[in-house]
Amino acid sequence: MCIRDRATFVQVYGGREPEDYLGQAPSGLRFPKVQVTVRADPHDLETAQEVARDAWDALHRVTLAGYLSCRCLQSAPIYLGLNDQQQPRFAINLELVAAV
């Protein structure tokens, strides 16, 4: 399987510990963290930056089924530099809130 140079990846992380909701364990609030990484063609920083900004705009405070909130944890995408193939990369970190 070959992944194109221009690509967006999503990785879910554990996030912080759950909180009881109205004192009703095991029901409560969960806070999964997500990282979205954007990659572009080699040496195409402008496209990578544009796609990352568009993704940030689309994700910050978006309404997602099953979640109470979604918010970006930075004010702008984070530039990660070039990878070994000289592809520029940006990351967006998110925190979701879910009631379970």
N, C-alpha and C positions, 0 to 999 in steps of 0.2 A: 504494500500500500504506500502510495506516494502522497505526501501532504504538500499542497501548493505553497509557494513563497508567501503569498498574502493569505493570512489565516488569523482566526480568533479562537482562543482556547479558554475554557472555563474550568476552574478547579475549586472544589468545595472543601473547606477546612472545618475542623470541629467547632471553632468559636469558643466563646466563654461558657461558663457553667449555666445550666438552666436555673430559672427562678420559679418558686411556687407562685401560683396565681390564686389570689384570695385564700391562701393557706390550704389549697387542695392538692396535695401531692398524690399521685404522680403527675397530675395535670399541671401545666404551667407554661412558662414562656421559654422558648429556645432561641438562641442567637447564632445561627450558623454564619460563618465568614466565607466569602467567595472572592476569588481573584480572577479577573478577566485579563488575559494577555493578548495584545494585538501585535501582529508581525506583518511586515511589508516586503516587497521585492528588495533585493540587495541595494543599498545606498539610496533608497527612496524614503528619506526621513519625512518629507512633506506629506506623503500619502499616509504613512503610519500615524503621524501626529493628527491628521484630519480624521481618520477612522477612529482613533482613540478618543478624540474630543466628542465625536458624534455618539460613540458608545457611552461615554460619561453622561452626556445630555439625556440619552434614552433611558439610562439605568437609575439615575438619581431620583428618588422618590416615585419610582414607577409602581403601579398597582399590580401585584402578582397574586394569582389565585392561591389561597392557602397561607398567605403571609400577611401580617399586619403592617409591615413596612419594609422598605428597601432603601438604603442610603449609601452614598459613596463616602468613604472615610477620608478622602483628600479633596481639595478644591479643584484639582486638575489631574489628568493622568500622569503617572510617574514614568520618566524616561529611564529605561533599563540599559541603554547602550546597544551596541551591535553584538550579535551572536557570532559564532565561528564562521557562518556563511555570509557575514557582513549585512545581515538583515536587521534594520532598526526595530526595537521592541518597546512597547509601552505597557504599563500595568494599571489596572483600576481595582482597588480593594473595596469590597462592599460588606455591610452587615445587614442581615435579614433578621426579622423578628417574626416568629411563628408561635401561635397558641396551640398547645396540644392537650 
